[in-house]
């Protein structure tokens, strides 16, 4: 990939992440403080999302500024790059899985199960080529499923027990 193409992609990605971070920051500030139950700013459910969103805003602003410095804000003719079709296909798969998780699973099944199904499906779909390699199928699948179980359990525990967030 040429430096000009990289700068352009960094510029577009930086703007997209900046918009996402700002939206997250606005929504986290809008979350209730639960003052009626003795809640304060420090135990508000929006504190961690606000912090994460602020980090996303800062890092995406840096990425965008660096890309502008490299000329990424100028419109350039797209250059075909090797593997773009594969990356685009993988991106579409991940986007589809994320939408299915957010709109189809969360709230319809327990959060831990939705998260496990999302992670396990993502791993299996994205690592399908590795599973086809001789001799690694069972081991790789076992590792991926164990990772999905562990991550789903950890995320559920952290949000429910540490951040005290009621999960759907």
Buried (B, 14 or more C-beta within 10 A) or exposed (E): EEEBBBBBBBBBBBBEBBEBBBEBBEEBEEBEBEEEEEBEEEEBBBBBBBEBBBEBBEBBBEBBEBBBEBEBBEEEEEEEEEEEEEEEEEEEBEEEBEEBBEEBBBEEBBBBEBBBBBBBBBBBEBBEEEBEEEEEEEEBBEEBBEEBBEBBEEBBEEBBEEEEBEBE
